[in-house]
């Protein structure tokens, strides 16, 4: 009996393994490539974009000397860190089709490369992110797509009601 309680207690207190550093946050967004690309670029307008290749679906931001973009959201932990960190974002858009409907869909992958300067021997070391910024970006892209879809339906509806 005591052994089973010990095993149950050990399983309940264990936390999930850390997320791999290069595993992107992914969302599949219904819509054509052009519309999703434009929504993504508009969400990233608060960043300095260094790479924007529409043909390959790749966007990349400039390295920033903070842990997160202060213009994107207000971080729940307002601590000021006395460390040398930097990050950049890589966003990859890939064309696809929803199997059930045959409608176009775009897979959006967001990777945040967060690094901390250790010393002159080890240079920059990758760190796990808090996962907030990646999720906020995907949420905002989805919202921009919903708004674009609602405006499109409204404009189609207003044309149909014309005499």
URLINDA-V731443 format. One record per residue. N is the residue number from 1. RES is the residue in one letter. OMEGA is omega in degrees with one decimal (NA if undefined). Layout:
n=N res=RES omega=OMEGA
n=N res=RES omega=OMEGA
This chain:
n=1 res=X omega=-178.7
n=2 res=X omega=179.0
n=3 res=X omega=179.8
n=4 res=X omega=177.0
n=5 res=X omega=178.8
n=6 res=X omega=178.8
n=7 res=X omega=178.6
n=8 res=X omega=178.6
n=9 res=X omega=179.5
n=10 res=X omega=179.6
n=11 res=X omega=-177.7
n=12 res=X omega=-176.7
n=13 res=X omega=-178.9
n=14 res=X omega=179.6
n=15 res=X omega=-177.3
n=16 res=X omega=179.6
n=17 res=X omega=-179.6
n=18 res=X omega=179.3
n=19 res=X omega=177.3
n=20 res=X omega=-174.5
n=21 res=X omega=-176.0
n=22 res=X omega=177.7
n=23 res=X omega=-176.6
n=24 res=X omega=171.1
n=25 res=X omega=-169.6
n=26 res=X omega=172.2
n=27 res=X omega=173.5
n=28 res=X omega=-173.7
n=29 res=X omega=177.4
n=30 res=X omega=178.5
n=31 res=X omega=179.6
n=32 res=X omega=-173.7
n=33 res=X omega=-176.6
n=34 res=X omega=-178.6
n=35 res=X omega=179.7
n=36 res=X omega=177.2
n=37 res=X omega=-179.5
n=38 res=X omega=178.1
n=39 res=X omega=-179.8
n=40 res=X omega=179.4
n=41 res=X omega=179.4
n=42 res=X omega=177.0
n=43 res=X omega=-177.4
n=44 res=X omega=-177.3
n=45 res=X omega=177.2
n=46 res=X omega=178.2
n=47 res=X omega=170.2
n=48 res=X omega=-178.3
n=49 res=X omega=-179.4
n=50 res=X omega=178.9
n=51 res=X omega=175.5
n=52 res=X omega=-178.0
n=53 res=X omega=-176.2
n=54 res=X omega=-177.1
n=55 res=X omega=-179.9
n=56 res=X omega=178.8
n=57 res=X omega=-174.8
n=58 res=X omega=172.1
n=59 res=X omega=177.8
n=60 res=X omega=179.9
n=61 res=X omega=175.4
n=62 res=X omega=175.2
n=63 res=X omega=177.7
n=64 res=X omega=-174.5
n=65 res=X omega=178.9
n=66 res=X omega=175.6
n=67 res=X omega=-178.4
n=68 res=X omega=179.7
n=69 res=X omega=-175.9
n=70 res=X omega=177.1
n=71 res=X omega=-176.6
n=72 res=X omega=-179.1
n=73 res=X omega=176.2
n=74 res=X omega=-175.0
n=75 res=X omega=-179.8
n=76 res=X omega=176.8
n=77 res=X omega=-174.6
n=78 res=X omega=-179.3
n=79 res=X omega=173.2
n=80 res=X omega=-177.9
n=81 res=X omega=176.0
n=82 res=X omega=-177.8
n=83 res=X omega=178.0
n=84 res=X omega=179.7
n=85 res=X omega=174.5
n=86 res=X omega=175.7
n=87 res=X omega=171.3
n=88 res=X omega=179.8
n=89 res=X omega=171.7
n=90 res=X omega=179.9
n=91 res=X omega=-179.3
n=92 res=X omega=176.5
n=93 res=X omega=-179.2
n=94 res=X omega=-179.9
n=95 res=X omega=177.1
n=96 res=X omega=-179.9
n=97 res=X omega=175.0
n=98 res=X omega=-174.8
n=99 res=X omega=-175.8
n=100 res=X omega=-173.6
n=101 res=X omega=-176.3
n=102 res=X omega=179.9
n=103 res=X omega=177.0
n=104 res=X omega=176.9
n=105 res=X omega=-178.6
n=106 res=X omega=173.4
n=107 res=X omega=179.1
n=108 res=X omega=179.7
n=109 res=X omega=-179.6
n=110 res=X omega=176.7
n=111 res=X omega=176.2
n=112 res=X omega=177.5
n=113 res=X omega=179.2
n=114 res=X omega=-177.9
n=115 res=X omega=178.8
n=116 res=X omega=177.7
n=117 res=X omega=-178.2
n=118 res=X omega=179.4
n=119 res=X omega=-175.9
n=120 res=X omega=-179.8
n=121 res=X omega=-177.5
n=122 res=X omega=177.9
n=123 res=X omega=-177.0
n=124 res=X omega=-179.9
n=125 res=X omega=179.8
n=126 res=X omega=178.3
n=127 res=X omega=171.8
n=128 res=X omega=179.6
n=129 res=X omega=176.4
n=130 res=X omega=174.5
n=131 res=X omega=-177.9
n=132 res=X omega=-174.5
n=133 res=X omega=179.5
n=134 res=X omega=-180.0
n=135 res=X omega=177.5
n=136 res=X omega=179.6
n=137 res=X omega=178.2
n=138 res=X omega=177.9
n=139 res=X omega=-178.1
n=140 res=X omega=175.8
n=141 res=X omega=177.5
n=142 res=X omega=-179.7
n=143 res=X omega=177.8
n=144 res=X omega=178.3
n=145 res=X omega=177.3
n=146 res=X omega=178.7
n=147 res=X omega=178.8
n=148 res=X omega=179.1
n=149 res=X omega=179.5
n=150 res=X omega=177.9
n=151 res=X omega=178.6
n=152 res=X omega=178.0
n=153 res=X omega=-179.9
n=154 res=X omega=-179.5
n=155 res=X omega=176.2
n=156 res=X omega=178.9
n=157 res=X omega=-179.0
n=158 res=X omega=176.3
n=159 res=X omega=-179.3
n=160 res=X omega=-178.4
n=161 res=X omega=-179.6
n=162 res=X omega=178.6
n=163 res=X omega=NA
